[in-house]
Amino acid sequence: MLAHMINNALPLYAALTRVSAGKPLPDPSKLPDIGFMQAFMLGSAMQLTLFVPFLVLMALAVWRSGVWERQVIREELAGEVGDSVTEDEYRAVIGDSILRTRRIDHLNKGASAALVNAQHELAFRKRRVLDEGGDPEQDSLVAGWREDIRRLRTA
């Protein structure tokens, strides 16, 4: 939003700078003598110059969030091995990377996605309870996610 606001304000800044330097404003009835491709390239260069820093910041934030997410999943599911997560599944959790979605091979695609999602939700709920100073073993939502995982395994 900030980049968009700056982009929209650029003509005003240019006019104010020109007036403060003592130069007259250009005649609005005269259009610059440039072709379509030159105008297109100049406009694209201006947009890239303005928006690339914000895109880099967003990409960095998304990447860092993904790193944190995988770390929480690894840490919280470590205590679930043998119950909600099999040893093979936990090895897959450890090997998970940013551009690869973990799947459980012996299940169909939909069941695998549901089970992986439930395991991740269990990990996030355990972390949230710990962050709030609670005991995950006493939390009803943690118990609910564990029950969902058991149900998904038998379905």
KAWO-V648951 format. One record per backbone hydrogen bond with DSSP energy under -1.0 kcal/mol. NH is the residue of the N-H (numbers start at 1). CO is the residue of the C=O. E is the energy in kcal/mol with one decimal. If there is no record, write none. Layout:
nh=<NH | NH>
co=<CO | CO>
e=<E | E>
This chain:
nh=<5 | 6 | 7 | 8 | 9 | 13 | 14 | 15 | 16 | 17 | 18 | 19 | 20 | 21 | 22 | 23 | 30 | 34 | 39 | 40 | 41 | 42 | 43 | 44 | 45 | 46 | 47 | 48 | 49 | 50 | 51 | 52 | 55 | 56 | 57 | 58 | 59 | 60 | 61 | 62 | 63 | 64 | 65 | 66 | 67 | 68 | 69 | 70 | 71 | 72 | 73 | 74 | 75 | 76 | 77 | 80 | 82 | 83 | 84 | 85 | 90 | 91 | 92 | 93 | 94 | 95 | 96 | 100 | 107 | 112 | 113 | 114 | 115 | 116 | 117 | 118 | 119 | 120 | 121 | 122 | 123 | 124 | 125 | 126 | 127 | 128 | 129 | 130 | 131 | 132 | 133 | 134 | 138 | 143 | 144 | 145 | 146 | 147 | 148 | 149 | 150 | 151 | 152 | 153 | 154 | 155>
co=<1 | 2 | 3 | 4 | 5 | 9 | 10 | 11 | 12 | 13 | 14 | 15 | 16 | 17 | 19 | 18 | 27 | 32 | 35 | 36 | 37 | 38 | 39 | 40 | 41 | 42 | 43 | 44 | 45 | 46 | 47 | 48 | 51 | 52 | 53 | 54 | 55 | 56 | 57 | 58 | 59 | 60 | 61 | 62 | 63 | 64 | 65 | 66 | 67 | 68 | 69 | 70 | 71 | 72 | 73 | 77 | 85 | 80 | 80 | 80 | 86 | 87 | 88 | 89 | 90 | 91 | 93 | 97 | 104 | 108 | 109 | 110 | 111 | 112 | 113 | 114 | 115 | 116 | 117 | 118 | 119 | 120 | 121 | 122 | 123 | 124 | 125 | 126 | 127 | 128 | 130 | 129 | 135 | 139 | 140 | 141 | 142 | 143 | 144 | 145 | 146 | 147 | 148 | 149 | 150 | 151>
e=<-2.5 | -2.6 | -2.5 | -2.3 | -1.5 | -2.4 | -2.7 | -2.3 | -2.7 | -2.4 | -2.3 | -2.5 | -2.5 | -1.3 | -1.6 | -2.1 | -1.6 | -1.5 | -2.3 | -2.9 | -2.8 | -2.5 | -2.5 | -2.4 | -2.5 | -2.1 | -2.3 | -2.8 | -2.5 | -2.0 | -3.0 | -2.3 | -2.3 | -2.7 | -2.0 | -2.3 | -2.6 | -2.5 | -2.3 | -2.5 | -2.5 | -2.6 | -2.2 | -2.1 | -2.0 | -2.3 | -2.6 | -2.4 | -1.9 | -2.4 | -2.3 | -2.5 | -2.6 | -2.7 | -2.1 | -1.4 | -3.2 | -2.2 | -1.0 | -1.9 | -2.3 | -2.1 | -1.8 | -2.0 | -2.5 | -1.9 | -1.1 | -1.3 | -1.6 | -2.9 | -2.3 | -2.2 | -2.3 | -2.7 | -2.5 | -2.3 | -2.3 | -2.3 | -2.7 | -2.2 | -2.1 | -2.6 | -2.6 | -2.5 | -2.1 | -2.4 | -2.5 | -2.3 | -2.8 | -1.5 | -1.6 | -2.8 | -1.7 | -1.9 | -2.1 | -2.4 | -2.2 | -2.2 | -2.4 | -2.3 | -2.2 | -2.6 | -2.6 | -1.8 | -1.4 | -1.1>
